[in-house]
Amino acid sequence: MEANRRVRWGILATGGIAERFTTDLLTLDDAEVVAVASRTEASAKTFADRFGIPRAYGEWDRLFADEDVDVVYVATPHHAHREAAGRALEAGRAVLCEKALTLNAREAEELVTLSRDRGLFLMEAMWMYCNPLIRRIAELVRDGAIGEVRTVQADFGLAGPFAADHRLRDPATGGGALLDLGVYPVSFAQLILGEPDSVQAHALISPEGVDLNTGMLLGWSDSGASALLSCSLVADTPLTASVTGSLGRIDVPRGFFFPERFTLHRNGREPEEFESRNDPHSFRHEAAEVMRCLRAGETESPLVPLDGSLAVMRTLDAVRDRIGVRYPQEAAAQA
Ligand SMILES: NC(=O)c1ccc[n+]([C@@H]2O[C@H](COP(=O)([O-])OP(=O)(O)OC[C@H]3O[C@@H](n4cnc5c(N)ncnc54)[C@H](OP(=O)(O)O)[C@@H]3O)[C@@H](O)[C@H]2O)c1
């Protein structure tokens, strides 16, 4: 792609996050939204009218076949990520796919293999990894500012309530706290420490069979480090994170996945404050990273590497194994 051409986006699905992401995209001078697809013509048309998008499709494949689309943003519920992103890649489109990348690690492997085999860009929409302060925290830890990491703590819990027909309550759409919210603390811990080799978990399970309140203990046997993480759909947790090492600690206040500040405590020194005013258009960092990669001809983002997304999916699978949550598609696949 020529370095100075505007990147042409196609939006897949017309729900909550698709609206927020499209709103942010439209504030970027080097992006344009050229098409939207939905399962229904009417939703596609309503969305297109609202955002001034030239083409509205009531079938996904028409979006994937649209030669004017450089990159498809997949904003369906989790269970449809594999199919939507897979079909887009098969049609030759680059893909930004909402988090968690898929329902499970097997599906994530399939997508990553497809993108690598075809030499096409794929990225999980883990916008937290594109946030400048989160990147700064990872850098400080890598540079030894707090010594050897001993523990990570992070939580993401929202009390809802979520109506009975909400996708978060439905196992068939990959509902529950883990894939929507738990993916953040797990991704945060793995940004700092990599993939754990021990996973323990405990959860409250809903009558429908999704996790409502989940505690996770991850372990790294080489260093003896651990991470204590939680996610919830029935409790408003602090939404904070901290990383403690042998020489100090980093505390990230409420909203750790999109921080405006954090504090570095080095043992025996005055605390150091790091601040960066957040962009009110919170998804611009990840959109900019996708467009940078496309212009540079990179098929994987170094900020949100596919191997990292795969490792997170393996941890989420291990958590579900411990708490006994299986999505109906997985039971059907094994039968
Ligand atoms: N990055 C973030 O901060 C963030 C925030 C919230 C959610 N998310 C992620 O974004 C994804 C969608 O979440 P959301 O909150 O936007 O959900 P949502 O409001 O329920 O919207 C999802 C959209 O997907 C389509 N859809 C619904 N059921 C479907 C099905 N059975 N098969 C295929 N498509 C279906 C619908 O669009 P059509 O009717 O147009 O087909 C629906 O509007 C999830 O993976 C979630 O984790 C990310």
The ligand as a Gaussian input file, in Angstrom:
#p B3LYP/6-31G(d) Opt

LIG

0 1
 N      -12.495000      -3.207000      22.661000
 C      -13.444000      -2.963000      23.552000
 O      -13.346000      -2.079000      24.384000
 C      -14.710000      -3.774000      23.490000
 C      -15.837000      -3.329000      24.167000
 C      -17.001000      -4.080000      24.056000
 C      -16.994000      -5.247000      23.322000
 N      -15.852000      -5.667000      22.692000
 C      -15.841000      -6.900000      21.911000
 O      -16.565000      -6.675000      20.713000
 C      -17.333000      -7.821000      20.379000
 C      -18.779000      -7.394000      20.225000
 O      -19.227000      -6.793000      21.409000
 P      -20.435000      -5.711000      21.435000
 O      -20.476000      -5.248000      22.840000
 O      -20.317000      -4.757000      20.345000
 O      -21.665000      -6.682000      21.184000
 P      -23.109000      -6.265000      20.634000
 O      -23.424000      -4.868000      21.006000
 O      -24.022000      -7.367000      21.041000
 O      -22.916000      -6.288000      19.055000
 C      -22.483000      -7.402000      18.353000
 C      -22.985000      -7.328000      16.931000
 O      -22.617000      -8.550000      16.278000
 C      -23.677000      -8.996000      15.440000
 N      -24.190000     -10.279000      15.959000
 C      -25.035000     -10.492000      16.996000
 N      -25.280000     -11.795000      17.149000
 C      -24.582000     -12.417000      16.201000
 C      -24.447000     -13.776000      15.832000
 N      -25.115000     -14.742000      16.482000
 N      -23.635000     -14.087000      14.792000
 C      -23.001000     -13.114000      14.110000
 N      -23.101000     -11.801000      14.405000
 C      -23.878000     -11.470000      15.443000
 C      -24.777000      -7.955000      15.505000
 O      -24.572000      -7.067000      14.404000
 P      -25.458000      -7.248000      13.082000
 O      -26.878000      -7.284000      13.550000
 O      -25.103000      -6.053000      12.302000
 O      -25.054000      -8.522000      12.400000
 C      -24.515000      -7.237000      16.802000
 O      -24.964000      -5.922000      16.786000
 C      -17.041000      -8.849000      21.447000
 O      -16.029000      -9.711000      20.981000
 C      -16.532000      -8.049000      22.624000
 O      -15.611000      -8.720000      23.450000
 C      -14.732000      -4.932000      22.749000

